[in-house]
Amino acid sequence: MITAAEAPTGLKPVLAVIPDHCHERSTSRGLVLFVRDLVVYGLAVWGLLVVHHPLLVFVLWVVAGLAVSALFVIGHDAAHRALFDSPRLNAVVARVAMLPSLHATELWVFGHNRVHHGHTLRQGLDFVWHPLTVDDYARLGRLGRLRHRLEWSAFGAGAYYFREVWWNKMVRFTPPKRWRSAIRRDQAIMAFAAVAVLAVFLGTAGVGGVWLWIKVVVIPFLIFCQVIGWVVYVHHISPEIRWWPRREWNRYRGQVEGTTVLEGPPGWEFAFHWIMIHLPHHVDMSIPCYRLPEAADAI
């Protein structure tokens, strides 16, 4: 056990124990994971278009929501430029993989790669699941406290992700001037894709196309929000994990002490692509997802 006095402040000693081959990327393996998720998602969408039995539709919604989540994790890896050696291939796969989850890739890169990874668990800077102090909570009104209790519960993670991450950071957020052009471009791609699908459904099914759009796009997206809300929550929230004032924060406290490694039942990683082995990902974002287990063992 490392005591507080013995703990390093930077990541150099942690990076030193990760084997070099954990940084090797396989283009074929990355493409297989991406195409596999696309196929599962495509089959789920096809099923939702042709199936009408309520029970089967519910099952297909769950499959579609998990497929959107799996694609999002692949897009997350590509957005870190960790999936392929080729920056162009990473960029293309990231944008395609994040479309079903209605995420603008460059805006995600700004908020996730730069802010969250750059200041993990640093008070006032890292924004996802930022805790309230007792005084903050006391100042909330009745509705504010109710919303806080809901969003920090197991069933409210999706509502939090939808409001705080997707709506506030993906839709309403005003990007800094330096990255504004690239972010606006990706927001336009995201909006065009959603509207284009709606237009196709309206053109082929009339008013019924609105329901098709909700059935195929909106409900799987909301299930994705719940799934990814759970995932993001457990990555950094635990009674043993603390947030640090700006002056006390350092990279070791944020990236090593503030992250988790979680294991699930067989088949768990089919949808999550090892992203639950989160500690090595925060230590070095360039490690491809399929090498995270070995990197975690080394750490």
C-alpha positions as CSV (number, residue, x, y, z in Angstrom):
1,M,0.0,0.0,0.0
2,I,1.4,3.4,-1.0
3,T,1.0,6.1,1.6
4,A,0.1,9.7,0.8
5,A,3.6,10.8,1.5
6,E,5.1,8.1,-0.8
7,A,2.7,8.6,-3.7
8,P,4.1,10.3,-6.8
9,T,2.6,13.5,-8.2
10,G,3.0,12.6,-11.8
11,L,2.4,9.6,-14.1
12,K,6.0,8.8,-15.1
13,P,6.5,5.8,-12.7
14,V,3.2,4.4,-13.7
15,L,3.8,4.7,-17.4
16,A,7.2,3.0,-16.9
17,V,5.7,-0.3,-15.9
18,I,3.3,-0.6,-18.9
19,P,4.9,-2.9,-21.6
20,D,5.7,-1.3,-24.9
21,H,3.6,-3.6,-26.9
22,C,0.5,-2.3,-25.1
23,H,0.7,0.7,-27.4
24,E,0.7,-1.4,-30.6
25,R,-2.4,-1.0,-32.7
26,S,-3.9,-3.5,-35.1
27,T,-5.8,-1.9,-37.9
28,S,-7.6,-5.2,-38.7
29,R,-8.6,-5.8,-35.1
30,G,-9.9,-2.3,-34.8
31,L,-11.9,-2.6,-38.0
32,V,-13.3,-6.0,-36.9
33,L,-14.7,-4.5,-33.7
34,F,-16.1,-1.5,-35.6
35,V,-17.8,-3.5,-38.3
36,R,-19.1,-6.0,-35.8
37,D,-20.8,-3.3,-33.9
38,L,-22.2,-1.7,-37.1
39,V,-23.6,-5.1,-38.1
40,V,-25.3,-5.6,-34.8
41,Y,-26.7,-2.1,-34.9
42,G,-27.9,-2.5,-38.5
43,L,-29.7,-5.7,-37.7
44,A,-31.4,-4.1,-34.7
45,V,-32.5,-1.2,-36.8
46,W,-33.8,-3.5,-39.5
47,G,-35.7,-5.5,-36.9
48,L,-37.3,-2.3,-35.5
49,L,-38.4,-1.4,-39.0
50,V,-40.1,-4.7,-39.7
51,V,-41.2,-6.0,-36.3
52,H,-44.3,-4.7,-34.5
53,H,-44.9,-7.1,-31.6
54,P,-44.4,-5.1,-28.4
55,L,-42.3,-7.7,-26.6
56,L,-40.0,-8.2,-29.6
57,V,-39.8,-4.4,-30.1
58,F,-38.7,-4.0,-26.5
59,V,-36.0,-6.6,-26.9
60,L,-34.8,-4.9,-30.1
61,W,-34.7,-1.5,-28.3
62,V,-32.4,-3.0,-25.7
63,V,-30.1,-4.6,-28.4
64,A,-30.1,-1.3,-30.4
65,G,-29.3,0.7,-27.3
66,L,-26.4,-1.6,-26.4
67,A,-25.2,-1.5,-30.0
68,V,-25.2,2.3,-30.0
69,S,-23.3,2.2,-26.7
70,A,-20.7,-0.2,-28.2
71,L,-20.3,2.0,-31.3
72,F,-19.9,5.0,-29.0
73,V,-17.0,3.3,-27.1
74,I,-15.3,2.5,-30.4
75,G,-15.8,6.1,-31.4
76,H,-14.4,7.2,-28.1
77,D,-11.3,5.1,-28.7
78,A,-10.9,6.5,-32.2
79,A,-11.4,10.1,-31.0
80,H,-8.5,9.5,-28.7
81,R,-6.5,8.3,-31.8
82,A,-5.9,5.1,-29.9
83,L,-7.8,2.6,-32.2
84,F,-5.6,3.0,-35.4
85,D,-2.2,4.3,-36.3
86,S,-3.8,6.3,-39.1
87,P,-5.2,9.7,-37.9
88,R,-7.5,9.9,-40.9
89,L,-9.0,6.4,-40.2
90,N,-9.4,7.4,-36.5
91,A,-11.3,10.5,-37.6
92,V,-13.6,8.8,-40.0
93,V,-14.5,5.9,-37.6
94,A,-15.0,8.3,-34.7
95,R,-17.5,10.3,-36.7
96,V,-19.4,7.3,-38.1
97,A,-19.4,5.5,-34.8
98,M,-20.7,8.5,-32.8
99,L,-23.6,9.3,-35.2
100,P,-26.2,6.9,-33.7
101,S,-25.5,8.4,-30.2
102,L,-26.0,11.9,-31.7
103,H,-22.5,13.2,-30.6
104,A,-20.5,15.8,-32.4
105,T,-17.0,14.3,-32.4
106,E,-14.9,17.4,-32.2
107,L,-17.1,18.7,-29.3
108,W,-16.6,15.4,-27.5
109,V,-12.9,15.7,-28.1
110,F,-12.9,19.1,-26.5
111,G,-15.0,18.2,-23.4
112,H,-13.7,14.7,-22.9
113,N,-10.1,14.5,-24.1
114,R,-9.1,18.0,-23.1
115,V,-11.2,18.9,-20.1
116,H,-12.1,15.6,-18.4
117,H,-8.8,13.8,-19.1
118,G,-6.8,16.9,-18.5
119,H,-8.3,17.7,-15.1
120,T,-9.9,14.4,-13.9
121,L,-11.6,15.0,-10.5
122,R,-10.2,18.5,-10.2
123,Q,-12.8,20.7,-8.5
124,G,-14.3,23.4,-10.7
125,L,-12.7,22.0,-13.9
126,D,-13.8,18.4,-14.5
127,F,-17.5,18.7,-15.0
128,V,-19.0,15.2,-15.3
129,W,-20.6,14.0,-12.0
130,H,-19.1,17.0,-10.1
131,P,-20.3,16.5,-6.5
132,L,-22.0,19.1,-4.4
133,T,-20.8,20.2,-1.0
134,V,-23.2,20.1,1.9
135,D,-23.7,23.9,1.6
136,D,-24.3,23.6,-2.2
137,Y,-27.0,21.0,-1.6
138,A,-28.5,23.1,1.2
139,R,-28.9,26.1,-1.2
140,L,-30.9,24.0,-3.7
141,G,-34.6,24.4,-3.7
142,R,-37.0,21.5,-3.3
143,L,-37.0,20.7,-7.0
144,G,-33.3,21.0,-7.2
145,R,-32.7,18.6,-4.4
146,L,-35.2,16.2,-6.0
147,R,-33.4,16.3,-9.3
148,H,-30.0,15.9,-7.6
149,R,-31.2,12.8,-5.7
150,L,-32.7,11.3,-8.9
151,E,-29.6,12.0,-11.1
152,W,-27.2,10.6,-8.6
153,S,-29.3,7.4,-8.2
154,A,-28.9,4.2,-10.2
155,F,-32.0,4.9,-12.2
156,G,-31.2,8.6,-12.8
157,A,-27.8,8.2,-14.4
158,G,-29.3,8.4,-17.9
159,A,-31.3,11.6,-17.0
160,Y,-28.0,13.2,-15.8
161,Y,-26.1,12.2,-18.9
162,F,-28.9,13.4,-21.2
163,R,-29.1,16.8,-19.4
164,E,-25.6,17.6,-18.3
165,V,-23.5,15.9,-20.9
166,W,-25.5,15.7,-24.1
167,W,-27.9,18.7,-23.9
168,N,-25.6,21.1,-22.1
169,K,-22.3,20.1,-23.6
170,M,-23.2,18.6,-27.0
171,V,-26.1,20.9,-28.0
172,R,-26.2,24.2,-26.0
173,F,-22.5,24.6,-25.4
174,T,-20.7,27.6,-27.0
175,P,-17.3,26.3,-28.1
176,P,-14.1,28.4,-27.7
177,K,-13.1,30.3,-30.7
178,R,-10.0,28.2,-31.3
179,W,-12.0,25.1,-31.9
180,R,-15.3,26.6,-33.1
181,S,-15.0,25.9,-36.8
182,A,-14.3,22.2,-36.4
183,I,-16.9,21.8,-33.7
184,R,-19.6,23.6,-35.7
185,R,-18.9,21.3,-38.6
186,D,-19.3,18.2,-36.6
187,Q,-22.5,19.6,-34.9
188,A,-23.9,20.2,-38.4
189,I,-23.0,16.6,-39.5
190,M,-24.8,15.3,-36.4
191,A,-27.9,17.4,-37.0
192,F,-28.0,16.7,-40.7
193,A,-27.9,12.9,-40.1
194,A,-30.8,13.1,-37.5
195,V,-32.9,15.3,-39.7
196,A,-32.1,13.3,-42.9
197,V,-33.3,10.0,-41.3
198,L,-36.5,11.8,-40.2
199,A,-37.1,13.1,-43.7
200,V,-36.6,9.7,-45.2
201,F,-39.2,8.2,-42.8
202,L,-41.6,11.0,-43.4
203,G,-41.2,10.5,-47.2
204,T,-41.8,6.8,-47.0
205,A,-44.4,6.5,-44.2
206,G,-46.1,10.0,-44.0
207,V,-47.0,11.0,-40.5
208,G,-46.2,7.5,-39.3
209,G,-42.6,8.3,-40.1
210,V,-42.5,10.4,-36.9
211,W,-43.2,7.2,-34.9
212,L,-40.6,5.3,-37.0
213,W,-38.0,8.0,-36.2
214,I,-38.8,7.8,-32.5
215,K,-38.8,4.0,-32.6
216,V,-35.5,3.6,-34.5
217,V,-33.5,6.7,-33.4
218,V,-34.8,8.4,-30.3
219,I,-35.6,5.4,-28.0
220,P,-32.3,3.6,-28.7
221,F,-30.5,6.9,-28.1
222,L,-32.3,7.3,-24.7
223,I,-31.3,3.7,-23.8
224,F,-27.8,4.6,-24.7
225,C,-27.9,7.6,-22.4
226,Q,-28.9,5.3,-19.5
227,V,-26.2,2.8,-20.3
228,I,-23.4,5.3,-20.8
229,G,-24.6,7.2,-17.8
230,W,-24.1,4.1,-15.7
231,V,-20.7,3.6,-17.3
232,V,-19.4,7.1,-16.7
233,Y,-20.8,7.2,-13.2
234,V,-18.9,4.1,-11.9
235,H,-15.7,5.2,-13.6
236,H,-15.0,7.9,-11.1
237,I,-17.6,7.9,-8.3
238,S,-17.1,5.9,-5.2
239,P,-16.8,6.6,-1.4
240,E,-13.1,5.8,-1.7
241,I,-12.6,8.3,-4.5
242,R,-12.3,12.0,-3.7
243,W,-12.3,15.2,-5.8
244,W,-9.4,17.6,-5.2
245,P,-9.2,21.4,-4.8
246,R,-7.2,22.9,-7.7
247,R,-4.1,23.5,-5.6
248,E,-4.0,20.0,-4.1
249,W,-4.7,18.1,-7.4
250,N,-2.0,16.4,-9.4
251,R,-2.1,13.9,-12.2
252,Y,-1.5,10.9,-10.0
253,R,-4.4,11.7,-7.8
254,G,-6.7,12.3,-10.7
255,Q,-5.7,9.6,-13.2
256,V,-4.6,6.8,-10.9
257,E,-6.3,7.2,-7.5
258,G,-9.5,8.6,-9.2
259,T,-10.3,5.8,-11.6
260,T,-11.6,2.3,-11.4
261,V,-11.1,-1.2,-12.8
262,L,-14.4,-3.1,-13.0
263,E,-15.1,-6.7,-14.1
264,G,-18.3,-8.1,-15.2
265,P,-19.8,-11.5,-16.3
266,P,-18.9,-13.3,-19.5
267,G,-19.8,-11.3,-22.5
268,W,-19.5,-8.0,-20.5
269,E,-16.9,-6.6,-22.9
270,F,-18.9,-7.4,-26.0
271,A,-20.7,-4.1,-25.6
272,F,-18.1,-2.2,-23.5
273,H,-14.9,-3.0,-25.3
274,W,-12.8,-3.0,-22.0
275,I,-13.6,0.6,-21.2
276,M,-14.6,-0.5,-17.7
277,I,-10.8,-1.2,-17.2
278,H,-10.5,2.5,-16.9
279,L,-7.4,3.2,-14.9
280,P,-4.8,2.5,-17.6
281,H,-7.0,4.4,-20.1
282,H,-6.5,7.5,-17.9
283,V,-2.9,6.9,-17.4
284,D,-2.3,6.7,-21.2
285,M,-5.1,7.6,-23.6
286,S,-3.1,6.1,-26.5
287,I,-3.5,2.5,-25.4
288,P,-6.1,0.7,-27.6
289,C,-9.0,-0.7,-25.8
290,Y,-8.2,-4.4,-26.3
291,R,-4.8,-3.9,-24.6
292,L,-6.2,-2.3,-21.5
293,P,-6.4,-5.6,-19.4
294,E,-2.7,-6.2,-19.8
295,A,-1.8,-2.6,-19.0
296,A,-4.0,-2.8,-15.9
297,D,-2.3,-5.9,-14.7
298,A,1.1,-4.3,-15.2
299,I,0.1,-1.2,-13.2
